[in-house]
Amino acid sequence: MGAAIQACVHCGFCLPACPTYQELGQEMDSPRGRILLMKSVLEGQLTAESAAPHVDRCLGCLACVSHCPSGVHYGDLISSYRDRMRVEGKKQFSLPGMLARWTLPYPRRFLWAVRSGKLAKRLSFLMPKNLRPMLDLVPDQLPARQPISSFTAAQGTRRGRVALLAGCAQQILAPDINAAAVRVLARNGIDVVVPSEQGCCGALAWHVGHGRDAMSSATKLMKSIPADVDALITTAAGCGSAIHEYPLLMAGTRLEDTARRLAEKSVDISVYLNRLQLEAIPQLQTPVKIAYHDACHLAHAQGVRAAPRELLGKVPGVEVVSLADADTCCGSAGTYNIEQPELAARLGRRKVADILRTRAAIVATGNIGCLVQIEKFLRQGNDRISILHTVQVIDRAYRQILI
């Protein structure tokens, strides 16, 4: 933590990249300002309570990392600081945040919560104000479940063997993402293993300062991944980012080396597929314009920008367009749109406005949180743009049902 703080030279390159600074214009709501606040708290010059409003408003989007000329590991710093404040009893957690952390990482609990939330939405005017943003995210109808086999054999010549991270909320809110991933991988000669005992990756806990819970989830996941796979495939940017942070999370423990090996083996599905010589995708009967949204934990945390665009561009008849201000977060950020609903809504509306200006028929992205957030604000404007995960686009193009 200290090394990250000392690396900051307060140059200010992070300011225009930071969504909260863009929205609020306050130095203390920028990465540079937050680093100073955290340093002051750790040195005893400032109370944790006085710094908390500004630190809590950080999305953890890591746009600052992409723009930092000094290489400050801000993501490591903010997560470690939040964990330390929790351990020392100086971090307060909101009721919506606690409910989200109790349900989101557990598909059965989350399914129960969503079903309960659908009933509660009818009485939302009676609910505490701080719970209403959570209810606003509850879908009117859940998609049909798509059970996935623990093993799906490669079609044709076998070219590889991978494990697929199933995710948590994604299994309930968008089960077709995992199903599409399995279909596309198998179609291209890849055996797919989906360990039934894998559980949550720990991203949600780690990014809000629950290091102990995150370590427990990480330990369970590491034990569940077979040693004979070429890669661990992730389809959610937040999950992939968290797994790449396992060496930091497990530092000093007996599982540090295991954590490092799994982090090295973890790869986003867009990167993995883009490396393959894909089976030819049929020409679309009607050309389609697809706007690609960079999920923060894919673009900034993992440095993955080109692969998804190149992969989408392999569909004959697709024109891929980038968004204006593509670096800026959509406002989802784990539980941020629940705990900081006003700022999250401002960012969500900005992102949707950028999407609409492209006149695209489809918006694609690589993270379930972004999908939910963007769809919410698209639907508020009654816009009929389809929103899909990148791998769903490839899957539907193969099956000739993209449009």
C-alpha positions as CSV (number, residue, x, y, z in Angstrom):
1,M,0.0,0.0,0.0
2,G,2.8,2.4,0.9
3,A,4.6,1.8,-2.4
4,A,1.5,2.8,-4.4
5,I,1.1,5.9,-2.3
6,Q,4.7,6.9,-2.7
7,A,4.6,6.3,-6.5
8,C,2.0,9.1,-7.0
9,V,3.7,12.4,-8.0
10,H,0.4,14.3,-8.0
11,C,0.8,15.3,-11.7
12,G,-3.0,15.4,-12.3
13,F,-3.2,13.2,-15.4
14,C,-5.7,11.1,-13.6
15,L,-8.2,14.0,-13.1
16,P,-9.8,14.2,-16.5
17,A,-10.0,10.4,-16.6
18,C,-11.9,10.0,-13.3
19,P,-15.7,9.8,-13.7
20,T,-16.4,11.2,-10.2
21,Y,-14.0,14.1,-10.8
22,Q,-15.8,14.7,-14.2
23,E,-19.1,14.8,-12.4
24,L,-18.3,16.6,-9.2
25,G,-15.2,18.7,-10.0
26,Q,-13.7,18.3,-6.5
27,E,-10.1,17.5,-5.9
28,M,-10.9,15.1,-3.1
29,D,-13.1,13.1,-5.5
30,S,-10.2,12.4,-7.8
31,P,-7.6,9.6,-7.6
32,R,-4.9,12.1,-6.7
33,G,-7.1,13.6,-4.0
34,R,-8.1,10.2,-2.6
35,I,-4.5,9.0,-2.4
36,L,-3.7,12.1,-0.3
37,L,-6.7,11.4,1.9
38,M,-5.8,7.7,2.4
39,K,-2.2,8.7,3.2
40,S,-3.4,11.2,5.7
41,V,-5.6,8.6,7.4
42,L,-2.8,6.1,7.6
43,E,-0.4,8.6,9.0
44,G,-3.0,9.6,11.7
45,Q,-3.4,13.2,10.3
46,L,-7.0,12.7,9.4
47,T,-9.9,10.5,10.6
48,A,-11.2,7.7,8.5
49,E,-14.7,9.0,8.9
50,S,-13.9,12.4,7.4
51,A,-12.2,10.8,4.4
52,A,-14.9,8.1,3.9
53,P,-17.4,10.1,1.8
54,H,-14.8,10.8,-0.9
55,V,-13.1,7.4,-0.8
56,D,-16.5,5.6,-0.9
57,R,-17.4,7.6,-4.0
58,C,-14.6,5.9,-5.9
59,L,-16.0,3.5,-8.5
60,G,-12.8,1.5,-8.6
61,C,-13.0,1.7,-12.4
62,L,-9.2,2.2,-12.7
63,A,-9.4,4.6,-15.6
64,C,-6.8,6.5,-13.6
65,V,-4.4,3.6,-13.9
66,S,-4.6,3.7,-17.7
67,H,-3.7,7.4,-17.7
68,C,-1.1,7.4,-15.0
69,P,2.5,8.1,-16.3
70,S,4.0,7.0,-12.9
71,G,2.4,3.5,-12.9
72,V,0.6,3.9,-9.6
73,H,-1.3,0.7,-8.8
74,Y,-4.4,2.5,-7.6
75,G,-6.6,-0.6,-7.7
76,D,-4.3,-2.4,-5.3
77,L,-4.2,0.6,-3.1
78,I,-8.0,1.3,-2.8
79,S,-8.9,-2.4,-2.2
80,S,-6.2,-2.8,0.5
81,Y,-7.2,0.5,2.2
82,R,-10.8,-0.5,2.3
83,D,-9.9,-3.9,3.7
84,R,-7.7,-2.3,6.4
85,M,-10.5,0.1,7.4
86,R,-12.9,-2.7,7.7
87,V,-10.5,-4.8,9.9
88,E,-10.0,-1.8,12.1
89,G,-13.7,-1.1,12.4
90,K,-13.5,2.3,10.7
91,K,-15.5,1.4,7.6
92,Q,-19.3,1.7,7.6
93,F,-21.4,-0.4,5.3
94,S,-24.8,0.6,4.0
95,L,-27.9,-1.7,4.2
96,P,-28.2,-2.0,0.4
97,G,-24.6,-2.9,0.2
98,M,-24.8,-5.6,2.9
99,L,-27.9,-7.1,1.3
100,A,-26.2,-7.2,-2.1
101,R,-23.1,-8.9,-0.7
102,W,-25.4,-11.4,1.1
103,T,-27.2,-12.3,-2.1
104,L,-25.2,-11.6,-5.3
105,P,-22.4,-14.1,-4.8
106,Y,-24.9,-16.9,-4.2
107,P,-27.1,-17.8,-7.1
108,R,-29.8,-19.5,-5.1
109,R,-30.0,-16.6,-2.6
110,F,-29.9,-14.1,-5.5
111,L,-32.8,-15.9,-7.3
112,W,-34.8,-15.8,-4.1
113,A,-34.0,-12.1,-3.7
114,V,-35.0,-11.2,-7.2
115,R,-38.3,-13.0,-6.9
116,S,-38.9,-11.2,-3.6
117,G,-37.8,-8.0,-5.2
118,K,-40.4,-8.3,-8.0
119,L,-43.1,-8.3,-5.3
120,A,-41.5,-5.5,-3.4
121,K,-41.4,-3.3,-6.5
122,R,-45.1,-3.0,-6.4
123,L,-44.8,-1.5,-2.9
124,S,-41.6,0.5,-3.5
125,F,-43.2,3.7,-2.3
126,L,-43.4,2.1,1.1
127,M,-39.7,0.9,1.1
128,P,-36.9,2.9,2.7
129,K,-35.4,5.4,0.2
130,N,-32.0,3.7,0.3
131,L,-33.5,0.4,-0.9
132,R,-35.3,1.8,-3.9
133,P,-32.3,1.9,-6.3
134,M,-31.8,-1.8,-5.6
135,L,-35.5,-2.5,-6.5
136,D,-35.1,-0.5,-9.7
137,L,-32.5,-3.0,-10.9
138,V,-34.8,-6.0,-10.4
139,P,-35.9,-7.2,-13.9
140,D,-39.6,-7.5,-14.6
141,Q,-39.0,-11.0,-15.9
142,L,-36.1,-13.4,-15.5
143,P,-34.8,-15.3,-18.6
144,A,-35.3,-19.1,-18.7
145,R,-32.7,-21.1,-16.9
146,Q,-30.1,-22.8,-19.2
147,P,-28.4,-25.6,-17.3
148,I,-24.9,-26.2,-18.5
149,S,-23.2,-29.6,-18.3
150,S,-20.1,-30.0,-16.2
151,F,-18.4,-31.2,-19.4
152,T,-19.0,-30.3,-23.0
153,A,-16.9,-32.1,-25.6
154,A,-15.2,-30.3,-28.4
155,Q,-16.8,-30.7,-31.8
156,G,-14.5,-31.9,-34.6
157,T,-10.8,-31.9,-34.0
158,R,-9.9,-31.2,-30.4
159,R,-7.8,-28.1,-30.1
160,G,-7.8,-27.4,-26.3
161,R,-9.4,-27.9,-22.9
162,V,-10.6,-25.0,-20.7
163,A,-12.5,-24.4,-17.5
164,L,-15.3,-21.9,-17.6
165,L,-16.0,-19.5,-14.6
166,A,-19.8,-19.6,-14.3
167,G,-20.1,-16.4,-12.3
168,C,-22.8,-15.6,-9.7
169,A,-25.6,-13.1,-10.6
170,Q,-24.9,-13.8,-14.3
171,Q,-26.3,-17.3,-13.9
172,I,-29.7,-15.8,-12.9
173,L,-29.8,-12.5,-14.9
174,A,-28.2,-13.7,-18.2
175,P,-27.7,-17.5,-18.3
176,D,-27.4,-17.4,-22.1
177,I,-23.9,-15.8,-21.7
178,N,-22.4,-19.0,-20.3
179,A,-24.5,-21.1,-22.7
180,A,-23.2,-19.1,-25.6
181,A,-19.6,-19.3,-24.4
182,V,-19.9,-23.1,-24.2
183,R,-21.5,-23.4,-27.7
184,V,-18.8,-21.2,-29.3
185,L,-15.9,-22.9,-27.6
186,A,-17.1,-26.4,-28.3
187,R,-17.9,-25.4,-32.0
188,N,-14.2,-24.3,-32.3
189,G,-12.7,-27.6,-31.0
190,I,-12.4,-26.8,-27.3
191,D,-13.4,-29.1,-24.4
192,V,-15.2,-27.1,-21.7
193,V,-15.2,-28.0,-18.1
194,V,-17.6,-26.2,-15.7
195,P,-16.6,-27.2,-12.1
196,S,-19.9,-27.4,-10.1
197,E,-18.1,-26.6,-6.8
198,Q,-16.4,-23.4,-8.0
199,G,-18.5,-20.8,-6.3
200,C,-17.9,-17.0,-6.3
201,C,-14.5,-15.6,-7.4
202,G,-14.6,-13.1,-4.5
203,A,-14.6,-9.9,-6.6
204,L,-17.5,-8.3,-4.9
205,A,-16.1,-8.8,-1.5
206,W,-12.5,-7.8,-2.3
207,H,-13.4,-4.6,-4.1
208,V,-15.4,-3.3,-1.1
209,G,-12.8,-4.3,1.5
210,H,-13.9,-7.7,2.7
211,G,-10.5,-9.3,2.3
212,R,-11.3,-12.3,4.5
213,D,-14.4,-13.2,2.6
214,A,-12.6,-12.7,-0.7
215,M,-9.8,-15.0,0.4
216,S,-12.3,-17.7,1.4
217,S,-14.0,-17.5,-2.1
218,A,-10.7,-17.5,-3.9
219,T,-9.4,-20.5,-2.0
220,K,-12.5,-22.5,-2.9
221,L,-12.3,-21.5,-6.5
222,M,-8.6,-22.3,-6.8
223,K,-9.2,-25.8,-5.4
224,S,-12.1,-26.4,-7.9
225,I,-10.1,-25.7,-11.1
226,P,-8.7,-28.8,-12.7
227,A,-4.9,-28.8,-13.3
228,D,-5.2,-30.2,-16.8
229,V,-6.9,-27.2,-18.4
230,D,-5.1,-24.8,-20.7
231,A,-7.0,-21.8,-19.4
232,L,-9.6,-20.5,-17.0
233,I,-12.1,-18.6,-19.2
234,T,-13.9,-15.7,-17.7
235,T,-16.9,-14.0,-19.2
236,A,-17.3,-11.2,-16.7
237,A,-14.7,-8.4,-16.6
238,G,-15.0,-8.0,-12.8
239,C,-14.4,-11.6,-12.2
240,G,-11.4,-11.7,-14.5
241,S,-9.9,-8.6,-12.8
242,A,-10.4,-10.1,-9.3
243,I,-8.6,-13.4,-10.3
244,H,-5.7,-11.4,-11.6
245,E,-5.5,-9.8,-8.2
246,Y,-5.3,-13.1,-6.4
247,P,-1.5,-12.9,-6.0
248,L,-2.0,-9.7,-4.0
249,L,-5.0,-11.0,-2.1
250,M,-3.2,-14.3,-1.1
251,A,0.3,-12.7,-0.6
252,G,2.1,-14.3,2.3
253,T,-0.1,-17.3,2.5
254,R,0.6,-20.9,1.5
255,L,-1.6,-20.4,-1.5
256,E,0.3,-17.4,-3.0
257,D,2.0,-19.5,-5.7
258,T,-1.3,-21.2,-6.6
259,A,-2.9,-17.8,-6.8
260,R,-0.2,-16.6,-9.2
261,R,-0.5,-19.6,-11.4
262,L,-4.3,-19.3,-11.7
263,A,-4.0,-15.6,-12.4
264,E,-1.6,-16.4,-15.2
265,K,-4.0,-19.0,-16.6
266,S,-7.1,-16.8,-16.4
267,V,-8.1,-15.2,-19.7
268,D,-11.2,-13.3,-20.9
269,I,-13.2,-15.2,-23.5
270,S,-12.8,-12.4,-26.1
271,V,-9.0,-12.8,-25.8
272,Y,-9.1,-16.6,-26.0
273,L,-11.4,-16.7,-29.0
274,N,-9.5,-14.0,-30.8
275,R,-6.4,-16.1,-30.6
276,L,-8.1,-19.1,-32.2
277,Q,-8.5,-19.6,-35.9
278,L,-12.3,-19.5,-35.6
279,E,-14.5,-21.7,-37.7
280,A,-15.9,-19.4,-40.5
281,I,-18.9,-17.3,-39.4
282,P,-21.7,-17.1,-42.0
283,Q,-22.2,-13.8,-43.8
284,L,-25.1,-11.8,-42.2
285,Q,-28.0,-11.3,-44.6
286,T,-28.4,-7.8,-43.3
287,P,-25.4,-5.6,-42.3
288,V,-25.5,-4.5,-38.6
289,K,-23.7,-1.7,-36.7
290,I,-22.5,-2.8,-33.2
291,A,-21.4,-0.2,-30.6
292,Y,-18.8,-1.7,-28.3
293,H,-18.7,-0.6,-24.7
294,D,-15.4,-1.1,-22.8
295,A,-16.1,-2.6,-19.4
296,C,-13.7,-0.9,-17.0
297,H,-12.3,-4.0,-15.5
298,L,-11.6,-5.4,-18.9
299,A,-10.1,-2.2,-20.5
300,H,-8.4,-0.6,-17.5
301,A,-7.7,-3.5,-15.1
302,Q,-6.8,-6.2,-17.7
303,G,-5.7,-4.0,-20.6
304,V,-8.1,-5.7,-23.0
305,R,-9.4,-3.4,-25.6
306,A,-8.5,-4.6,-29.1
307,A,-9.5,-8.3,-28.8
308,P,-13.3,-7.8,-28.3
309,R,-13.4,-5.4,-31.3
310,E,-11.3,-7.6,-33.5
311,L,-13.5,-10.6,-32.5
312,L,-16.7,-8.7,-33.4
313,G,-15.1,-7.6,-36.6
314,K,-14.7,-11.2,-37.7
315,V,-18.5,-11.4,-38.2
316,P,-19.1,-10.7,-41.9
317,G,-21.5,-7.8,-42.2
318,V,-20.8,-6.3,-38.8
319,E,-19.5,-2.7,-38.5
320,V,-17.9,-2.1,-35.1
321,V,-18.1,1.4,-33.7
322,S,-16.5,2.8,-30.5
323,L,-18.2,5.1,-28.2
324,A,-17.3,8.7,-27.5
325,D,-15.6,9.0,-24.1
326,A,-15.1,5.3,-24.1
327,D,-12.9,5.4,-21.1
328,T,-15.7,6.5,-18.8
329,C,-17.5,4.0,-16.5
330,C,-21.2,3.3,-17.1
331,G,-21.8,3.6,-13.3
332,S,-22.4,-0.1,-12.5
333,A,-19.1,-0.9,-10.7
334,G,-20.2,-3.9,-8.6
335,T,-22.6,-2.6,-6.0
336,Y,-21.9,1.1,-6.8
337,N,-25.2,1.6,-8.5
338,I,-26.9,0.4,-5.3
339,E,-24.7,2.3,-2.8
340,Q,-24.2,5.5,-4.8
341,P,-27.3,5.6,-7.0
342,E,-27.3,9.3,-7.9
343,L,-23.8,9.3,-9.3
344,A,-24.3,6.0,-10.9
345,A,-27.5,7.2,-12.6
346,R,-25.7,10.3,-14.0
347,L,-23.0,8.1,-15.4
348,G,-25.5,5.6,-16.8
349,R,-27.4,8.3,-18.6
350,R,-24.2,9.7,-20.1
351,K,-23.2,6.3,-21.4
352,V,-26.6,5.6,-23.0
353,A,-26.5,9.0,-24.6
354,D,-23.1,8.1,-26.2
355,I,-24.6,4.8,-27.4
356,L,-27.6,6.4,-29.0
357,R,-25.4,8.8,-30.9
358,T,-23.8,5.9,-32.7
359,R,-27.2,4.9,-34.2
360,A,-26.1,1.3,-33.6
361,A,-28.6,-1.6,-33.6
362,I,-26.7,-3.5,-30.9
363,V,-24.4,-2.6,-28.1
364,A,-21.9,-5.3,-27.0
365,T,-19.8,-5.5,-23.8
366,G,-18.0,-8.0,-21.7
367,N,-19.5,-7.6,-18.2
368,I,-22.8,-8.5,-16.7
369,G,-22.9,-5.4,-14.5
370,C,-22.5,-3.2,-17.5
371,L,-25.2,-5.1,-19.3
372,V,-27.7,-4.6,-16.5
373,Q,-26.8,-0.9,-16.0
374,I,-26.9,0.1,-19.6
375,E,-30.1,-1.9,-20.3
376,K,-31.8,-0.1,-17.4
377,F,-31.2,3.4,-18.9
378,L,-31.9,2.3,-22.4
379,R,-35.3,1.0,-21.4
380,Q,-36.1,4.2,-19.4
381,G,-36.0,5.9,-22.8
382,N,-38.0,3.1,-24.4
383,D,-35.2,2.5,-26.8
384,R,-35.1,-0.9,-28.5
385,I,-31.4,-1.3,-29.0
386,S,-30.3,-4.8,-28.2
387,I,-27.6,-5.3,-25.6
388,L,-25.5,-8.4,-25.7
389,H,-22.3,-9.9,-24.4
390,T,-19.6,-10.1,-27.0
391,V,-19.7,-13.9,-27.0
392,Q,-23.5,-13.8,-27.5
393,V,-22.9,-11.9,-30.7
394,I,-20.5,-14.5,-32.0
395,D,-22.9,-17.3,-30.9
396,R,-25.9,-15.8,-32.6
397,A,-23.9,-15.0,-35.7
398,Y,-23.0,-18.7,-36.0
399,R,-26.7,-19.6,-35.6
400,Q,-27.8,-16.9,-38.0
401,I,-30.1,-15.3,-35.4
402,L,-28.2,-12.1,-34.6
403,I,-30.8,-9.8,-36.2
